[in-house]
Amino acid sequence: MISIIDYGAGNLGSIENMIKRIGHKSQITNSIDLIENSEKLILPGVGSFDHGMSQLKNSGLIDVINKKVLEDKTPILGICLGMQLMTEFSEEGDHKGLGWFNAEVVKFKSEEKKMKIPHMGWNIVDIKKESKIITDVEEEKRYYFVHSYYVKSNAEEEVLTTTNYINTFASALEKNNIFGVQFHPEKSHKFGLEVLRNFVNL
């Protein structure tokens, strides 16, 4: 079973619907028992970094998620804020992140009025390495983004894709069983469907 982790900071229903469209079953849950018995995990998220980490801590799920991901090597996909929470820390707040990726989260800064913040809308990605979740590298990939903070990676080998908006940032990360995407695959039509299909079929 695929568990979509409910910690009070995510757009959960649209992800569940996309997985159903692929032909798989998922469950939205904050149950430790259900998460412990999951084959795959999805960590969604919208909002601020500190709020997301506070919600995750208050949910009491961090220990079981760490065990599943780091010890059991259960595949996990972080989406938007979910990916950001997988980094070391964010300029957006004071809480430490989960620390799974050697990266940090920083705020877009633009002196150009035409470059609006948040970064909102469709953008292409530049694929940096072979991936289990983004395939068919010859085709240009476009995904839907909504974010004011971006991931700055300190480990080139963890960067799956980059995207340019104001500056170049890591728009997807991949390390072993841990995957993160800054964009919203559940809002990215066929390209997002491909990411979710590849993930659930790992």
Sequence and secondary structure as in RCSB ss.txt:
>XXXX:A:sequence
MISIIDYGAGNLGSIENMIKRIGHKSQITNSIDLIENSEKLILPGVGSFDHGMSQLKNSGLIDVINKKVLEDKTP
ILGICLGMQLMTEFSEEGDHKGLGWFNAEVVKFKSEEKKMKIPHMGWNIVDIKKESKIITDVEEEKRYYFVHSYY
VKSNAEEEVLTTTNYINTFASALEKNNIFGVQFHPEKSHKFGLEVLRNFVNL
>XXXX:A:secstr
 EEEE SSSS HHHHHHHHHHHT  EEEE  HHHHHT SEEEE   S HHHHHHHHHHHT HHHHHIIIIIS   
EEEETHHHHTTSSEETT SSB    SSEEEEE   S TTS SSEEEEEE EE S  SSS  TTS  EEEEEESEE
EEES GGGEEEEEESSSEEEEEEEETTEEEESS GGGSHHHHHHHHHHHHT 
